[in-house]
């Protein structure tokens, strides 16, 4: 685990890079939310990052997310950004500010049911497999409108936008066309004026390519290793 000072320096650097990307794109810095992706990092790292001024965190797995919420005890803004199984929804309803990874009506219906039990309306994003990678979750862009319309009548979920995980690449510029397609897709869906649906959120860009994503319209970027350092996958 990095020290608090190291995490603080990393956060400052990421902040500078987001601000610079916003300036290049003629955007207001306040249009972009930084989500610190804390997966596989200890509770102490989350606490250190929070003490350095960030309150918005992302987790991939429900069990790890719930464990951190319970251990930390401080109200933070948690985003579930990883693939979500229907049988795990009940554990996070009412505990997260947004679920980024909705890719089926069945999942949305379970989120709706569990949100009703918890007395909340849950903000969700539709996950788009923008590059058509077999290894990735998400729907094809052409399926977006139909899925949005099928979820629209649900009373306890609210579609707020779209999310994608772009291909891994050593050259961030390679992902610009995908981010641009995501932006165009969100504008297209917004133009349909479907009830209970907005396209205010565009969650895209990670440690390796978040600056390109910001330039292309990302409102939420998900940065993990850039803040917390490399993950130890051997554990």
C-alpha positions as CSV (number, residue, x, y, z in Angstrom):
1,X,0.0,0.0,0.0
2,X,1.2,3.5,-0.8
3,X,1.5,6.0,2.0
4,X,-1.0,8.8,2.5
5,X,1.5,11.3,1.2
6,X,2.0,9.2,-2.0
7,X,-1.7,8.9,-2.5
8,X,-2.1,12.6,-2.0
9,X,0.5,13.4,-4.6
10,X,-1.1,11.0,-7.0
11,X,-4.5,12.6,-6.5
12,X,-3.0,16.1,-7.1
13,X,-1.4,14.9,-10.3
14,X,-4.6,13.3,-11.6
15,X,-6.5,16.5,-10.7
16,X,-4.0,18.6,-12.7
17,X,-4.4,16.2,-15.7
18,X,-8.2,16.3,-15.5
19,X,-8.1,20.1,-15.3
20,X,-5.7,20.3,-18.3
21,X,-7.9,18.0,-20.4
22,X,-11.0,20.1,-19.5
23,X,-9.1,23.2,-20.6
24,X,-8.1,21.7,-23.9
25,X,-11.7,20.7,-24.6
26,X,-13.2,24.0,-23.5
27,X,-15.0,22.3,-20.6
28,X,-15.6,23.4,-17.0
29,X,-13.6,21.3,-14.5
30,X,-16.7,20.9,-12.4
31,X,-18.3,18.8,-15.2
32,X,-16.0,15.9,-14.5
33,X,-16.3,13.6,-11.4
34,X,-13.2,11.6,-10.4
35,X,-14.1,8.2,-9.1
36,X,-11.2,6.6,-7.1
37,X,-11.3,2.9,-7.9
38,X,-10.3,1.2,-4.7
39,X,-10.8,-2.4,-5.7
40,X,-8.2,-4.8,-4.2
41,X,-6.9,-1.9,-2.0
42,X,-7.2,-2.0,1.8
43,X,-9.6,0.0,3.8
44,X,-6.6,2.1,5.0
45,X,-5.9,3.2,1.4
46,X,-9.5,4.4,1.1
47,X,-9.3,6.3,4.4
48,X,-6.0,7.9,3.3
49,X,-7.5,9.0,0.0
50,X,-10.6,10.4,1.8
51,X,-8.3,12.3,4.1
52,X,-6.6,13.7,1.0
53,X,-9.9,15.2,-0.1
54,X,-11.8,12.7,-2.3
55,X,-15.2,11.2,-1.3
56,X,-16.2,9.3,-4.4
57,X,-15.0,5.7,-4.7
58,X,-15.7,2.8,-7.1
59,X,-15.7,-0.9,-6.4
60,X,-16.1,-3.9,-8.8
61,X,-17.3,-6.6,-6.4
62,X,-20.3,-6.4,-4.1
63,X,-18.6,-8.3,-1.2
64,X,-15.6,-6.0,-1.2
65,X,-17.8,-2.9,-1.5
66,X,-20.0,-4.0,1.5
67,X,-17.0,-4.9,3.6
68,X,-15.4,-1.4,3.1
69,X,-18.7,0.4,3.8
70,X,-19.0,-1.5,7.0
71,X,-15.4,-1.1,8.0
72,X,-15.0,2.6,7.2
73,X,-18.3,3.8,8.8
74,X,-17.9,7.3,7.2
75,X,-20.5,8.1,4.6
76,X,-18.7,8.1,1.3
77,X,-20.1,8.2,-2.3
78,X,-19.9,4.6,-3.5
79,X,-20.3,3.5,-7.2
80,X,-20.6,-0.1,-8.2
81,X,-18.7,-0.2,-11.5
82,X,-18.1,-3.9,-12.0
83,X,-20.4,-6.7,-13.4
84,X,-23.4,-7.2,-11.1
85,X,-25.1,-10.5,-10.6
86,X,-28.8,-10.4,-9.8
87,X,-28.4,-12.4,-6.6
88,X,-26.1,-9.7,-5.2
89,X,-28.3,-6.7,-5.8
90,X,-30.0,-6.9,-2.4
91,X,-26.8,-6.2,-0.6
92,X,-26.1,-2.8,-2.2
93,X,-29.6,-1.4,-2.7
94,X,-29.6,2.0,-0.9
95,X,-25.9,1.8,-0.3
96,X,-24.5,3.1,-3.6
97,X,-25.1,6.4,-5.4
98,X,-24.9,4.7,-8.8
99,X,-24.7,1.3,-10.5
100,X,-22.6,1.7,-13.7
101,X,-23.0,-1.8,-15.2
102,X,-26.6,-2.5,-16.1
103,X,-26.8,-4.6,-19.3
104,X,-30.1,-6.3,-19.2
105,X,-33.8,-5.7,-18.4
106,X,-33.7,-8.6,-16.0
107,X,-30.9,-6.9,-13.9
108,X,-32.8,-3.6,-14.0
109,X,-36.0,-5.3,-12.8
110,X,-34.1,-6.9,-9.8
111,X,-32.5,-3.5,-9.0
112,X,-36.0,-1.9,-9.2
113,X,-37.5,-4.5,-6.8
114,X,-34.7,-4.3,-4.2
115,X,-34.7,-0.5,-4.4
116,X,-38.4,-0.4,-3.7
117,X,-37.7,-2.6,-0.6
118,X,-35.0,-0.2,0.5
119,X,-37.2,2.8,-0.1
120,X,-34.9,4.4,-2.7
121,X,-34.7,5.1,-6.4
122,X,-31.3,3.9,-7.7
123,X,-29.4,5.7,-10.4
124,X,-28.1,3.4,-13.1
125,X,-26.0,3.5,-16.3
126,X,-26.4,1.3,-19.3
127,X,-23.1,-0.5,-20.0
128,X,-22.1,-0.4,-23.6
129,X,-19.5,-2.8,-25.2
130,X,-18.4,-0.1,-27.5
131,X,-15.6,-2.0,-29.1
132,X,-17.5,-5.3,-29.4
133,X,-14.9,-7.2,-27.3
134,X,-15.9,-10.8,-26.4
135,X,-14.1,-10.5,-23.1
136,X,-16.2,-7.5,-22.0
137,X,-19.7,-7.2,-20.6
138,X,-22.2,-4.7,-22.0
139,X,-24.7,-4.4,-24.8
140,X,-24.1,-3.5,-28.4
141,X,-24.6,0.2,-29.2
142,X,-27.5,-0.8,-31.5
143,X,-29.4,-2.3,-28.6
144,X,-29.2,0.8,-26.4
145,X,-32.5,2.5,-27.3
146,X,-34.5,-0.7,-27.0
147,X,-33.1,-1.5,-23.6
148,X,-33.6,2.0,-22.4
149,X,-37.2,1.9,-23.4
150,X,-37.8,-1.4,-21.7
151,X,-36.4,-0.1,-18.4
152,X,-38.1,3.3,-18.6
153,X,-41.4,2.3,-16.9
154,X,-39.6,1.0,-13.8
155,X,-40.4,3.2,-10.8
156,X,-37.4,2.6,-8.6
157,X,-34.5,2.8,-11.1
158,X,-33.5,5.9,-13.1
159,X,-31.2,5.7,-16.2
160,X,-28.8,8.6,-15.9
161,X,-26.5,7.8,-18.8
162,X,-24.0,5.3,-20.3
163,X,-20.8,3.6,-19.3
164,X,-18.1,1.8,-21.2
165,X,-14.8,0.0,-20.6
166,X,-12.6,0.8,-23.6
167,X,-10.0,-1.7,-24.9
168,X,-6.7,-1.9,-23.1
169,X,-4.0,-0.2,-25.1
170,X,-0.6,1.3,-24.7
171,X,-1.6,4.2,-26.9
172,X,-4.5,6.1,-25.3
173,X,-5.3,7.9,-28.6
174,X,-6.5,4.6,-30.0
175,X,-9.5,4.8,-27.8
176,X,-10.6,8.3,-28.9
177,X,-13.0,6.9,-31.6
178,X,-14.7,4.7,-29.0
179,X,-15.2,7.6,-26.6
180,X,-16.5,9.8,-29.4
181,X,-18.9,7.0,-30.4
182,X,-20.1,6.9,-26.8
183,X,-20.7,10.6,-26.7
184,X,-22.6,10.4,-30.0
185,X,-24.7,7.5,-28.7
186,X,-25.6,9.4,-25.6
187,X,-26.7,12.5,-27.6
188,X,-28.8,10.2,-29.9
189,X,-30.6,8.5,-26.9
190,X,-31.2,11.9,-25.2
191,X,-32.8,13.2,-28.4
192,X,-35.5,10.4,-28.1
193,X,-36.9,12.1,-25.0
194,X,-37.8,8.8,-23.3
195,X,-39.6,9.1,-20.0
196,X,-37.5,8.5,-16.8
197,X,-34.2,8.7,-18.8
198,X,-31.5,11.3,-19.0
199,X,-28.1,11.1,-20.6
200,X,-26.3,13.5,-18.2
201,X,-23.7,10.9,-17.2
202,X,-21.0,9.4,-19.5
203,X,-18.7,7.1,-17.4
204,X,-15.6,6.3,-19.4
205,X,-11.9,6.5,-19.2
206,X,-9.5,4.9,-16.7
207,X,-5.9,5.4,-15.6
208,X,-4.5,4.9,-19.0
209,X,-6.8,7.0,-21.1
210,X,-8.9,9.2,-18.9
211,X,-7.6,12.4,-20.4
212,X,-8.8,11.4,-23.9
213,X,-12.1,10.4,-22.4
214,X,-12.5,13.9,-20.8
215,X,-11.7,15.5,-24.1
216,X,-14.4,13.5,-25.7
217,X,-17.1,14.3,-23.1
218,X,-16.7,11.9,-20.1
219,X,-18.5,13.2,-17.0
220,X,-17.1,10.4,-14.7
221,X,-13.6,8.9,-15.0
222,X,-12.6,5.8,-13.1
223,X,-9.0,5.9,-11.9
224,X,-7.5,3.2,-9.7
225,X,-3.8,2.5,-10.2
226,X,-3.1,6.1,-11.0
227,X,-4.1,6.9,-7.4
228,X,-3.4,3.8,-5.4
229,X,-0.5,2.3,-7.3
230,X,-0.3,-1.1,-9.0
231,X,-2.6,-3.8,-7.7
232,X,-1.2,-7.1,-6.3
233,X,-3.1,-9.8,-8.2
234,X,-1.3,-12.6,-6.5
235,X,-3.3,-12.1,-3.3
